[in-house]
Amino acid sequence: MLELDKFIEWIHSSLLDLIGLDWVVSLIEYVLIGVAFLSLYAVLALILIYVERKICAFFQCRLGPTRVGPWGIFQSIADMVKILLKEIIRIDKTDQLIFKVAPFIVIIGSFCTFGALQFGRGLHGVDFNVGLFYMLAISSLGVVGILLAGWASNNKYTLIGAMRSGAQLVSYELSAGISLLTMVIVSGSLNLTDIIEGQANAWYIFQAPLPALIAFVIYLIAGHAETNRGPFDLPEAESELTAGYHTEYSGIQFGFFYLAEYLNMFIIAAIAATVFLGGWQPFHINADWAASFNGIMDCIPTWAWFFGKVFALIFLSLWVRWTFPRLRIDQLLKLEWKILMPISLVNLLLMAVWVLIF
Amino acid sequence: MENLEKIILSLAPDAKIEENTQRFTATIAPEKLRKVAEGLKAKGFDYLMCLTGMDYKDSLGVIYHIAPSNDEANVIVLKTSTPDRENPNLPTVSDLWEIAYFYEREVYDFYGIIFTNHPDMRRLFLREDWKGFPFRKDYDANPALNPIPEKVPSVESFENVPTYSIDKDGKLVKKEYPLFSKDEYVVNFGPQHPSTHGVLHLRISLEGEIIKHIDPHFGYIHRGVEKMCESMTYPQMLYLTERLDYLCGTMNRHALCACIEKAAGIEVPARAQYVRTIIDELTRIASHLIGWACMCNDMGSITAFIYGMRDREKIMDIYEETAGGRLMVNYYVIGGLAADIHPNFQNRVKEFIPYMRKMIKEYHVLFTGNPIAYGRMKNIGILSKEKAVALGVTGPSGRASGWACDVRKIEPYAAYDKVNFEEVLHKEGGTFDRYMIRLEEIEQSLRIIEQLIDNIPEGDFKAKVPAIVKIPAGEYYQRVENARGDFSIYINSTGDKNPYRVKFRSPCLSLITALCPLCDKEKIADLIMISGSMDYVIPCVDR
């Protein structure tokens, strides 16, 4: 009904009718897809910033933005215009090239993941056979940008922030990777389409309840740590390091870091939703008596399922962020190497046994 | 009193004991100072309350207020002076009482008195290249002498630490040593930094995330309040006190009012005393709320910060209604209060008490019980009782180390002798104790207010005070417990309408002094948390 895959097919066929040349149509479609992803990326960032500001305000007994538009909904647009118009301050004693390249690396790292994400039935850029692996690989590229930014700024605070960030992201990448690997055992494939199709009857979190739940929680913690937010915001701990690795950045360069941070939150939630909560699959009960219930669930469009799940997870992440105080660097690493990592390794084994038995 | 006399005379038989003074005062020759100081320290006088520099015109002197930490009411005032105005020097006592380390630097800064064998004779507040010593009575304040520098002096220029000693011939010898070695990773923490609670500048030598050494720089907002007071009349001085520690303005003002009232023999009406006590306790709650909130913010919990500010707002509203001011309440005057309380005052305070009790429960649920918060605070930054006494760490931070140093109990003023309250003491002196003690003290303050609010006596709110307040010649020392500790005022009067010398004993200076040993070998994140738990306010240090 409200599915978008028919619409996309219609665009494809009408373009083909209109032009006729296969390669021209493909070229036009590549550009269209690129523009669509870019605007999705920007719009999502605006929405996320607004949502975060409002939710954070409600947690803190405040009102949040109220002035620009009804309930302040145009606040993030005003912010965007402001940040685009701001002067980019050039700092003499930095490593100019690396200083300028770093924000792009960070934003490319997070933007490229969008190519493989599946937003709904038939709504994805590329369908890799190693989609999950690709997403993990490309989203951890950001740490390179952060390290370079911290180093190139030639500032002691940014350097400490960058080193913290490096230590944190590299460590938490392990648990995040292992917990996703745990789910790959169930799916038997790294292809995101296969992973989502495999959850048509029941989401993976219900298919192997115990190990999947453990993996889910670990992934949420580790993923949250990778976004540098909440109790894990040490790289930019503003009360310690002023602003961490992006202290020296201004204007849209700073905006890139800011954008990447918000979109990383979305990406982590999207991967969690895809691997554990069935991606765009509606909620189904795998039983004969529930056929009509499943039918009702199918009426909700798949992209709504996807974004609903993702925003529920994002809300969880905001909740955590605005409740907990910050960890200390040694506690942070201890949590990863002494607690999360052993648990996820054992969990991997448990999942293998589980899949073997059931 | 006789006992103190005996102690002093046994240490220095030629000491001159002054008659008719508020506190036991003895003048000794500078050569005897070390011997008397060592003797007093050995006799249990381990708390150097205050160290004041003085210019007697014909000589430069220092006044020491010393007391035993377990019996603080027994204060010995020790005076010494040197007639040499060119190269004045006195022996240091910083090896006996650690807090003297900063106090003596302050005296050097303002009076130019060199303390021999002091490890670090840099200026404390003024720039290193400042000409002249501003608190001397013959100081030339001509701006041409000390122009605003065109180039900002590099921080490194302050890192050659001079020390002085006296050689065999009795000559003053100067030695210099560098504070940091060349390859140390030194981070400038402040003066513009989100969590230094004001314009504090710490130079921190780091090894990775671990702190090796801290060197605090003060003076970024030094206004010379003590010097300004010397040219003001007593009622004018009142307005400066609230600008010291702006979070406990009313208590600072209370200290000065009480000091002048006692000196001038003004009887303050009971109504004013009761209201002062209530307002002081409200200020204490407001200040502890900010202390708690900022500490949570330092640990990265912004939500808790906003909660604290929200509840403090209720107190600010009560002030606004009664006094007109919020942060600078300007409500106490010499002899009583500026105006009677607002008819709503009692009702609003009575509404506030149960509200606050409910909120404290929420704070405990939100933050105290949080495993991350507890995990960060426990066993970090432990200040032993001995160290707290040596460093003069009073107030909640001192009580968290188990030192019963509440001036409200030791020397009750206003209506504190009419109320029941508990002096909250903890034993360990860790960051968690300093965190908890503030929330517990809020409860005690609520208890005090509860006992007084319904019993405010009828009558005048202000005693009759002459238009020009003069206090008889002499020395006066008034102690008040403000939210950060022992805030005292020393006034030396010649009987004129303005004082000869005023000294504010800042509790915050010793809190920062304590920061340096506490953060040794801790991580940089803990420095922020510990400084949050110390809850200092910089304008109080930079008087």
Contacts between the chains, C-beta under 8 A, distances in Angstrom:
chain1	res1	chain2	res2	distance
A	59	B	303	5.6
A	60	B	302	7.3
A	60	B	303	5.1
A	60	B	306	4.1
A	60	B	307	7.4
A	61	B	306	6.8
A	61	B	307	7.2
A	61	B	310	5.9
A	62	B	306	6.7
A	156	B	185	7.1
A	156	B	187	4.9
A	156	B	188	8.0
A	157	B	187	7.2
A	160	B	187	8.0
A	160	B	206	7.9
A	160	B	209	7.1
A	160	B	524	7.4
A	164	B	209	7.9
A	231	B	300	7.0
A	231	B	372	5.7
A	233	B	300	6.7
A	234	B	525	7.6
A	237	B	300	6.4
A	237	B	525	7.0
A	238	B	194	5.6
A	239	B	194	5.6
A	239	B	195	4.0
A	239	B	297	6.4
A	239	B	298	4.8
A	239	B	299	7.6
A	239	B	300	6.5
A	239	B	528	5.4
A	240	B	195	7.2
A	240	B	524	6.0
A	240	B	525	5.5
A	240	B	528	5.3
A	242	B	193	6.4
A	242	B	194	6.4
A	322	B	302	7.1
A	322	B	303	5.0
A	323	B	301	7.7
A	323	B	303	6.4
A	323	B	366	7.5
A	323	B	370	8.0
A	324	B	300	7.8
A	324	B	301	6.8
A	324	B	370	6.6
A	324	B	372	5.3
A	324	B	373	8.0
A	325	B	296	6.6
A	325	B	299	4.0
A	325	B	300	4.8
A	325	B	301	3.9
A	325	B	304	7.7
A	325	B	367	7.3
A	325	B	370	6.7
A	325	B	372	5.4
A	325	B	373	4.9
A	325	B	376	6.8
A	326	B	299	5.8
A	326	B	300	2.8
A	326	B	301	7.5
A	326	B	372	7.7
A	326	B	525	7.4
A	327	B	372	6.0
A	327	B	376	7.3
A	328	B	376	5.8
A	328	B	523	6.1
A	328	B	525	4.8
A	328	B	526	6.8
A	329	B	209	5.7
A	329	B	523	6.6
A	329	B	525	6.7
A	330	B	523	7.0
A	331	B	372	7.9
A	331	B	375	6.3
A	331	B	376	7.1
